[in-house]
């Protein structure tokens, strides 16, 4: 009897857990700075901060950036996957990457199928004490597996 109550309580706790605490998957990891995932979209970042362009389940699919410069975890969404977009601003064949989703400091990066990878760096690069570390993270930039395995919209 006690075991049955314990199992029921565990099932109830699992079903009422926040969505972000439930199953998530790491798509890939990279040692590059997180902002290299795509182009920062200031309009969508503002919409994200207002709760009008967000992941349905934060970090259900995520990218992990674990380099010494710009470490972060970004959630992934597309127009057809895990995206709350009541204004219909998402583009087909574009992936959206969320940093600090569901906060007032949300940043949305986008990368569309066919776009060229851009090296954005960390500014001001000339005066940064981390310049050598940043430059080392770009070695093998075009052949890095994390860039090849970037998720694309359908």
C-alpha positions as CSV (number, residue, x, y, z in Angstrom):
1,X,0.0,0.0,0.0
2,X,2.7,2.5,1.0
3,X,4.7,1.6,-2.1
4,X,1.6,2.4,-4.3
5,X,1.2,5.8,-2.6
6,X,4.9,6.5,-3.1
7,X,4.7,5.6,-6.8
8,X,1.6,7.8,-7.3
9,X,3.3,10.7,-5.6
10,X,6.4,10.3,-7.8
11,X,4.2,10.2,-10.9
12,X,2.4,13.4,-9.8
13,X,5.7,15.2,-9.1
14,X,7.0,14.2,-12.5
15,X,3.8,15.4,-14.3
16,X,3.8,18.8,-12.5
17,X,7.5,19.4,-12.9
18,X,8.4,22.5,-15.0
19,X,8.6,21.8,-18.7
20,X,12.2,22.8,-18.9
21,X,13.1,20.2,-16.3
22,X,11.7,17.4,-18.4
23,X,13.5,15.6,-21.3
24,X,16.0,17.6,-23.2
25,X,18.7,16.7,-25.7
26,X,22.1,18.2,-26.4
27,X,22.4,18.6,-30.1
28,X,26.1,19.4,-30.2
29,X,28.9,21.1,-28.2
30,X,31.4,23.6,-29.4
31,X,34.4,25.6,-28.0
32,X,33.5,28.7,-30.0
33,X,31.8,31.7,-28.3
34,X,28.0,31.2,-28.2
35,X,27.3,34.3,-30.3
36,X,28.9,32.7,-33.3
37,X,25.9,30.4,-33.7
38,X,24.2,32.9,-36.0
39,X,23.3,36.6,-36.4
40,X,21.8,38.4,-33.4
41,X,18.3,39.5,-34.3
42,X,17.5,42.6,-32.2
43,X,13.8,42.6,-33.2
44,X,13.2,39.0,-32.3
45,X,15.2,39.4,-29.1
46,X,12.8,42.2,-28.1
47,X,9.9,40.0,-28.9
48,X,11.4,37.2,-26.9
49,X,11.8,39.5,-23.9
50,X,8.1,40.5,-24.3
51,X,7.1,36.8,-24.4
52,X,6.0,36.9,-28.0
53,X,8.8,34.8,-29.6
54,X,10.0,32.0,-27.4
55,X,10.6,28.3,-27.1
56,X,7.6,26.4,-26.1
57,X,9.7,24.1,-23.9
58,X,12.9,25.9,-23.1
59,X,16.1,24.0,-23.9
60,X,14.2,20.9,-25.1
61,X,16.9,20.8,-27.8
62,X,20.1,22.7,-26.9
63,X,23.6,23.6,-28.0
64,X,26.3,23.7,-25.4
65,X,29.2,26.2,-25.8
66,X,31.9,25.3,-23.4
67,X,35.0,27.3,-24.5
68,X,36.8,29.6,-22.3
69,X,35.3,32.6,-24.0
70,X,31.5,32.9,-24.4
71,X,30.3,29.7,-22.6
72,X,26.6,29.2,-22.7
73,X,23.7,26.9,-23.3
74,X,21.3,27.9,-26.1
75,X,17.9,26.5,-26.8
76,X,17.0,25.6,-30.4
77,X,13.7,26.2,-32.3
78,X,12.4,26.4,-35.8
79,X,9.1,27.5,-37.3
80,X,8.0,23.9,-37.2
81,X,9.6,22.8,-33.9
82,X,9.3,24.1,-30.3
83,X,8.5,27.7,-31.2
84,X,5.9,30.0,-29.8
85,X,5.3,32.7,-32.4
86,X,1.8,34.2,-32.3
87,X,2.8,37.0,-34.8
88,X,4.1,34.5,-37.4
89,X,7.6,36.2,-37.6
90,X,9.5,32.9,-38.0
91,X,11.0,32.2,-41.5
92,X,11.0,28.8,-43.2
93,X,14.4,27.2,-43.4
94,X,15.7,29.2,-40.4
95,X,16.9,28.0,-37.1
96,X,16.5,30.2,-34.0
97,X,18.8,30.0,-31.0
98,X,17.8,31.4,-27.6
99,X,20.1,32.7,-24.9
100,X,18.3,33.5,-21.6
101,X,14.9,32.7,-23.0
102,X,11.9,33.9,-21.0
103,X,13.8,36.7,-19.4
104,X,14.0,40.4,-20.1
105,X,17.6,39.9,-21.3
106,X,16.7,37.3,-24.0
107,X,18.9,37.1,-27.1
108,X,17.7,35.4,-30.3
109,X,20.2,34.4,-32.9
110,X,19.1,33.1,-36.3
111,X,20.8,31.1,-39.0
112,X,19.1,30.4,-42.3
113,X,19.8,27.6,-44.7
114,X,22.2,28.8,-47.3
115,X,23.6,31.7,-45.2
116,X,27.4,32.0,-45.0
117,X,29.0,31.5,-41.6
118,X,30.3,34.8,-40.2
119,X,33.1,35.2,-37.7
120,X,31.9,37.9,-35.4
121,X,34.6,37.8,-32.7
122,X,34.6,39.6,-29.4
123,X,34.9,43.3,-29.5
124,X,37.0,45.3,-29.0
125,X,39.3,42.6,-30.3
126,X,42.5,44.7,-30.6
127,X,42.5,45.6,-26.9
128,X,41.1,42.3,-25.4
129,X,43.3,40.4,-23.0
130,X,41.6,37.3,-24.3
131,X,42.6,38.0,-28.0
132,X,44.9,34.9,-28.2
133,X,42.2,32.6,-26.6
134,X,39.6,33.9,-29.0
135,X,41.8,33.5,-32.1
136,X,42.7,29.9,-30.9
137,X,39.0,29.1,-30.8
138,X,38.7,29.9,-34.5
139,X,41.5,27.5,-35.6
140,X,39.9,25.0,-38.0
141,X,36.8,27.3,-38.3
142,X,35.5,25.9,-41.6
143,X,36.2,22.3,-40.8
144,X,34.9,22.3,-37.2
145,X,32.3,19.5,-36.8
146,X,30.1,21.8,-34.6
147,X,29.6,24.1,-37.6
148,X,28.9,21.3,-40.0
149,X,26.3,19.8,-37.7
150,X,24.3,23.0,-37.2
151,X,20.6,22.3,-37.1
152,X,18.7,23.6,-40.1
153,X,15.0,24.5,-40.5
154,X,13.0,22.2,-42.6
